[in-house]
Amino acid sequence: MAVPTHTRKKVEMFVERPLLKRVLEVVKTSGARRYTVVPALEGRGLDGAWNEGLPVDGQHMVQVVVLTNEAKADAILEGMETLLQTWPGVVCVSDIQVMRPERFS
């Protein structure tokens, strides 16, 4: 028997650590109540490879993950669009399936 699932949105934001407080304010303003912040240890972007060992604080990256409904995801995207006009970062959105939809509304 298949377990019933419900569609929600996953918003993933990769940003420099100094921008984290502003990103979390965007998340809170959207009405989303839950998020996870994960340190990004290294990667490769438009400007080449980077890693946590670099002495420049602005290069220390984090990933913010929010699982929420479509309306709140849209609000997060609007807020992030403004921030990304002056800060580097990547935002990804995908449809996901969750088992307990009330936790991700």
C-alpha positions in Angstrom: 0.0 0.0 0.0 1.4 3.4 -1.0 1.8 6.0 1.8 0.0 9.2 0.9 2.2 12.2 0.2 1.5 15.9 -0.4 3.3 18.4 -2.6 5.3 21.2 -1.1 8.1 23.4 -2.2 11.8 23.2 -1.1 13.7 26.5 -1.4 17.5 26.2 -1.1 19.6 29.3 -0.8 23.4 29.3 -1.0 24.7 32.7 0.3 27.8 34.2 1.9 27.6 34.0 5.7 27.4 37.7 6.3 24.0 37.7 4.4 22.5 35.0 6.6 20.6 37.2 9.0 19.0 39.1 6.1 18.0 35.8 4.4 16.5 34.5 7.7 14.5 37.7 7.9 13.2 37.1 4.4 12.2 33.6 5.5 10.4 34.8 8.6 8.6 37.6 6.7 7.3 35.1 4.2 5.5 33.3 7.1 7.5 30.1 6.9 8.1 28.9 10.4 10.9 26.3 9.9 14.3 26.3 8.2 17.7 24.6 8.4 21.0 26.3 8.0 24.0 24.2 6.9 27.6 25.3 6.5 28.8 24.9 2.9 32.4 23.7 3.2 33.6 24.0 -0.4 32.3 24.3 -3.9 32.9 25.6 -7.4 31.1 28.6 -8.9 31.5 31.1 -11.6 34.7 32.4 -10.1 36.2 29.0 -9.6 36.7 26.8 -6.5 36.3 28.1 -3.0 36.5 26.5 0.5 36.0 27.2 4.2 39.8 27.5 4.6 39.9 30.9 2.8 40.7 33.8 5.2 38.1 36.1 3.7 35.0 36.0 5.8 32.7 36.8 2.9 33.7 33.6 1.2 32.3 31.4 4.0 29.1 30.1 2.6 25.9 28.6 4.1 22.9 26.8 2.7 19.5 27.7 4.0 16.7 25.1 3.3 13.0 25.9 3.7 10.2 23.3 3.2 6.9 25.2 2.8 3.8 25.8 0.7 3.8 27.5 -2.7 2.6 30.9 -1.4 5.4 31.2 1.2 8.0 29.9 -1.3 6.9 32.7 -3.7 7.3 35.3 -0.9 10.8 34.0 -0.2 11.7 34.2 -3.9 10.5 37.9 -4.0 12.6 38.8 -0.9 15.6 37.0 -2.2 15.4 38.7 -5.6 16.0 42.0 -3.9 18.9 40.7 -1.9 20.6 39.1 -4.9 20.7 42.4 -6.7 23.6 43.4 -4.4 24.9 40.1 -3.0 26.1 36.9 -4.8 24.1 33.7 -4.2 22.1 30.9 -5.7 18.4 30.1 -5.1 16.9 26.8 -6.1 13.2 25.8 -5.9 11.8 22.3 -6.4 8.6 20.4 -5.8 8.9 17.8 -3.1 6.6 15.2 -1.6 6.1 15.2 2.2 4.2 12.8 4.5 3.0 15.3 7.1 1.8 18.4 5.2 0.7 20.3 8.3 4.4 20.6 9.2 5.2 22.4 6.0 2.4 24.9 5.5 
